[in-house]
Amino acid sequence: MNYNSKYLFSNNAKPFIKWAGGKNQLLEQFNDFYPNELRNGVIKNYVEPFLGGGALFFALSQKFKIEKAYLSDLNKDLVLTYQIVQRKPEDLLDFLEQYQKEYDTTEQEKRNDLFLEIRKHFNCQRFEINYKKLSDNWISRAAQFIFLNKTCFNGLFRLNSKGEFNVPYGKYKTAKIFDEQNIMAASECLKNAEIVQADYTNCWNVVNENSFVYFDPPYRPISQTASFTTYTGFEFRDSEQLNLANFYRKLDREKGAKLMLSNSDPTNENPNDDFFQKAYLGFYIFKVLAGRAVNCNGEKRGKIKELLITNYQK
Ligand SMILES: C[S@@+](CC[C@H](N)C(=O)[O-])C[C@H]1O[C@@H](n2cnc3c(N)ncnc32)[C@H](O)[C@@H]1O
């Protein structure tokens, strides 16, 4: 099918997957914190090394004149899926249409079986994929990734110790697996992006004084019970948070780039927790309100604070 003519002028792209920690709901508040050099067109180079759903990338690439974007994440299948959205959106849509049809025509009681079948296929196929070289089997894998993401419990991505995706079915009455127009618009936005599967430190070589770098690492858990840090099978512990803070400091010192970083605010739980104040001493630390609830405790329910750390003044 040829989707091009239909969506040529569409530019309202947003994340095409659900992702834990997605920034859609914070975009409006973030507006006040972008560097002036991005607003006035001096900065044309955008770097996002913890890409996830890419909410900020999609928003900024349609708002400002970004000429080059370097987008990366450690999650192999997430990156493969972005690369397919970028390069083969029409072929991907053909697969997604099939999955949507299959889901819609399967009776409610049998949808769990359909989900498990696709999950099993996704897990078995991982051994046949050469993640370094784009091939036809990437397209069906990207479609499966999106299908699983939209039908699994809460859009979570979790791997067991064998590297198998093991999130259960989300039991949704209806599931909109994809939006054609959005996939085409996302593909358009990604046209000039370099999309890489890599550790965040790999962005070092592409950052310069004309770059804006946005870091959205796995959050430091706000409580023992709220721990969610395994998007990739690797934990992101406090020692990793501190390594990242050192990397941020080094980028600031040696590259002169504009830097912005999000994380959870530990003072939501413990007013004396100064982990980030210490780690990012000398930088600007702001607080924004997120829509998430702290926990089920009625007293603490409501908006919680998240941190936004920049190396430039607001
Ligand atoms: C909080 S999510 C990003 C959310 C995203 N900004 C959004 O709006 O949806 C963190 C991401 O970091 C990735 N990640 C974890 N450890 C990483 C590492 N060492 N280097 C690069 N990416 C990593 C995870 O795979 C995950 O996609």
The ligand as a MOL file (V3000), in Angstrom:
LIG
                    3D

  0  0  0     0  0            999 V3000
M  V30 BEGIN CTAB
M  V30 COUNTS 27 29 0 0 0
M  V30 BEGIN ATOM
M  V30 1 C 12.9470 6.9470 31.3520 0
M  V30 2 S 13.2070 6.0630 29.8890 0 CHG=1
M  V30 3 C 13.1740 7.3260 28.7770 0
M  V30 4 C 11.8050 7.8660 28.5870 0
M  V30 5 C 11.6800 8.7440 27.3510 0
M  V30 6 N 12.4500 9.9410 27.4300 0
M  V30 7 C 10.2460 9.0210 26.9920 0
M  V30 8 O 9.8450 10.1720 26.8980 0
M  V30 9 O 9.5210 8.0320 26.7810 0 CHG=-1
M  V30 10 C 14.8630 5.5530 30.0130 0
M  V30 11 C 15.4430 4.8390 28.8070 0
M  V30 12 O 16.8390 4.6480 29.0160 0
M  V30 13 C 17.2480 3.4220 28.4190 0
M  V30 14 N 18.5200 3.0380 29.0550 0
M  V30 15 C 18.7360 2.4010 30.2310 0
M  V30 16 N 20.0620 2.3260 30.5000 0
M  V30 17 C 20.6910 2.9360 29.4690 0
M  V30 18 C 22.0620 3.2180 29.1720 0
M  V30 19 N 23.0570 2.8310 29.9860 0
M  V30 20 N 22.3520 3.8960 28.0370 0
M  V30 21 C 21.3630 4.2780 27.1890 0
M  V30 22 N 20.0390 4.0520 27.4220 0
M  V30 23 C 19.7150 3.3920 28.5480 0
M  V30 24 C 16.0870 2.4940 28.6320 0
M  V30 25 O 16.0790 1.4710 27.6710 0
M  V30 26 C 14.8820 3.4640 28.5100 0
M  V30 27 O 14.3400 3.4460 27.2270 0
M  V30 END ATOM
M  V30 BEGIN BOND
M  V30 1 1 1 2
M  V30 2 1 2 3
M  V30 3 1 2 10
M  V30 4 1 3 4
M  V30 5 1 4 5
M  V30 6 1 5 6
M  V30 7 1 5 7
M  V30 8 2 7 8
M  V30 9 1 7 9
M  V30 10 1 10 11
M  V30 11 1 11 12
M  V30 12 1 11 26
M  V30 13 1 12 13
M  V30 14 1 13 14
M  V30 15 1 13 24
M  V30 16 1 14 15
M  V30 17 1 14 23
M  V30 18 2 15 16
M  V30 19 1 16 17
M  V30 20 1 17 18
M  V30 21 2 17 23
M  V30 22 1 18 19
M  V30 23 2 18 20
M  V30 24 1 20 21
M  V30 25 2 21 22
M  V30 26 1 22 23
M  V30 27 1 24 25
M  V30 28 1 24 26
M  V30 29 1 26 27
M  V30 END BOND
M  V30 END CTAB
M  END
